[in-house]
Amino acid sequence: MMRRLLRVLSLVLGLSVLSTVGQAQEARPLSRGQTLYLPIYSHMLYGNIGKSGKASYILLSALVSVRNVDPRRALRVQTARYYDTAGKLLGERLTQPVVIPPLGTLELFVELNDASGGSGANFVLRWDADQAMNPPLVEALHANLDGGKAVVFTSQAVPVAE
């Protein structure tokens, strides 16, 4: 009886994992352009609320990676606007549109010592292309490797407009 239960549980868990993997690998619809929202954390709260009434925090750098996953077509990143936690525009990170060739990558960097964005910072990026193509993969790799601790995680952009 116990073996049967373990087999059923293994099967259910296995199907659940396969289902999740299948969802992650679905093709996204072709597009000629989008506006993307990318969460950025220039610092992260952690621990307990101290005597000051505030939680501890650690500063984070963020490497924004705009990857053209289309093997045949280039895309243009028109804007990369950086906003703080309150939604205030901190600046445009591109001086002019940038063309990313097929399978190329554009990188933008938020330094570790730039805490201006806060824990709710974000980029709003606008890209376009001459023809419908695979939308880019846009992620941010957040890191702090100082002081014997390692904090590393990613966030991924979501489309907010075509």
C-alpha positions, 0 to 999 in steps of 0.5 A: 500500500505504501509503495503504491502511494509513493508511486502515485505521489512520484507520478503526480509530482513528476507531471507537475514538474513537466507541466511547469517546464512545458509552460516555461518553454512555450513560444511567445507571439511574434511582435513588431514592438512592445513596452516592457516593465522590468523590476529593479532592486537597488536595495533589498530589505531583510531581517527584523525591524530594529529599534529604529523601526526599520528593517535592515537592508543590503545594496544591490547592483543590477545588470540589465540584459536585453537579449535579442533571441531572434536568429534572423532579425535585428531590433531597436531599443528606443528608450530605457527609462529608470524610475524609483520606488515612488515612480519618479523618473530618475533618467533615460539610460540611452542617449539614442536608440540602440540596434541589437543584431540577431542573437545580440545583447544590450547591457545596462548597469545600475551600480552597487553604490546607486541606491536612488531607485530603492527596492521598488525601482524599475526600468520601462523599455520600449523596443521596435522592429521593422518586421514581426519577430521573436520578442527579446528576453529582458532580465536583470541580474541583481548581486551583492558579493561583498562582506562574505555574503552572496546575494544574487537573483534575477527579475524578468520584464513583462510586456505592458503595451504593444 
